[in-house]
Each structure stands twice: as C-alpha cells, then as structure tokens.
Amino acid sequence: MLEKLKEAKQKVAGARQTIRALENNLALVVYIARDAEEKVINPVLRLCEQGNVPVHYVDSMEQLGKACKIKVGAAVAAITEK
C-alpha cells in the first residue's frame, strides 16, 4: 500500500498541504497515520468523505514520513498525481 505513495510523482505530506490538496480536488488518495492526533486528522477525514477520496491507514507517523521521503513523521499525506 505504501509502495504507491513512495512511487508517486506528486505527493504532499502534512495536514495543511493535504487539506489544501483536498480543497482543490487534487488529492487522489490520502494516507493517515494511526498514531496521529484526532484534532489533526478529523478535518482531513471530513474532506475525504465529502470528496469521495479513498483513505488508507498506516501504522505510524514515522512510517508515513519515510514513505514521503522526509526526515520527520507525517500525520497525513496524499498522492496528487500518479
């Protein structure tokens, strides 16, 4: 599941960028870390539901950050282009 995120040409990491991508109808798939705070992921989940964007869960923020090739953990991330 994370392989698609790792191989995606265009992706965003972090709540703000993911929310922006969802609001602009750019997000194709959203990934959420299971250990992320609810106050961070709830707005993302609402936008995913409204836009019918598929959501995949990842075990940890650290794992999601590595998949996005960043040095810190990420609560959420999205693929914006295949």
C-alpha positions as CSV (number, residue, x, y, z in Angstrom):
1,M,0.0,0.0,0.0
2,L,2.8,2.4,0.8
3,E,4.6,1.5,-2.4
4,K,2.1,3.6,-4.4
5,L,2.9,6.6,-2.1
6,K,6.7,6.0,-2.4
7,E,6.5,5.8,-6.2
8,A,4.0,8.7,-6.8
9,K,5.4,11.5,-8.9
10,Q,3.4,14.2,-7.0
11,K,2.6,13.9,-3.3
12,V,2.1,16.1,-0.3
13,A,2.9,15.5,3.3
14,G,1.4,17.1,6.4
15,A,-2.1,18.2,7.3
16,R,-2.0,21.7,5.8
17,Q,-0.8,20.6,2.4
18,T,-3.2,17.6,2.4
19,I,-6.1,19.8,3.3
20,R,-5.2,22.2,0.5
21,A,-4.9,19.4,-2.0
22,L,-8.3,18.1,-0.9
23,E,-9.9,21.5,-1.1
24,N,-8.5,22.0,-4.6
25,N,-9.7,18.5,-5.7
26,L,-6.1,17.4,-6.4
27,A,-5.8,14.5,-3.9
28,L,-6.3,11.1,-5.4
29,V,-5.6,9.0,-2.3
30,V,-5.0,10.0,1.3
31,Y,-2.8,8.2,3.9
32,I,-3.3,8.7,7.6
33,A,-1.1,7.5,10.4
34,R,-2.9,5.6,13.1
35,D,-0.9,7.4,15.9
36,A,-1.8,10.9,14.6
37,E,-3.8,13.2,16.8
38,E,-7.6,13.2,16.1
39,K,-7.7,17.0,16.0
40,V,-5.2,16.8,13.1
41,I,-6.9,14.0,11.1
42,N,-10.6,14.8,11.7
43,P,-10.7,17.8,9.2
44,V,-8.9,15.6,6.6
45,L,-11.3,12.7,7.1
46,R,-14.3,15.1,6.6
47,L,-12.9,16.5,3.4
48,C,-12.1,12.9,2.2
49,E,-15.7,11.9,2.9
50,Q,-17.1,15.0,1.1
51,G,-14.9,14.4,-2.0
52,N,-15.1,10.6,-2.0
53,V,-11.3,10.3,-1.7
54,P,-10.1,6.9,-0.6
55,V,-8.3,6.8,2.8
56,H,-5.6,4.3,3.7
57,Y,-4.2,3.9,7.2
58,V,-0.6,3.5,8.0
59,D,0.8,2.1,11.4
60,S,2.8,5.2,12.4
61,M,3.7,8.8,11.6
62,E,7.4,7.7,11.3
63,Q,6.5,5.1,8.7
64,L,4.4,7.7,6.7
65,G,7.2,10.2,6.9
66,K,9.7,7.7,5.5
67,A,7.4,6.8,2.7
68,C,7.2,10.5,1.8
69,K,11.0,10.7,1.9
70,I,11.0,13.3,4.7
71,K,13.1,13.2,7.8
72,V,10.2,13.7,10.3
73,G,7.0,11.9,10.9
74,A,3.8,12.8,9.0
75,A,0.3,12.5,10.3
76,V,-1.2,12.6,6.8
77,A,-0.1,12.5,3.2
78,A,-1.8,12.4,-0.2
79,I,-1.0,11.4,-3.7
80,T,-1.8,14.2,-6.1
81,E,-0.6,12.6,-9.3
82,K,0.2,9.0,-10.3
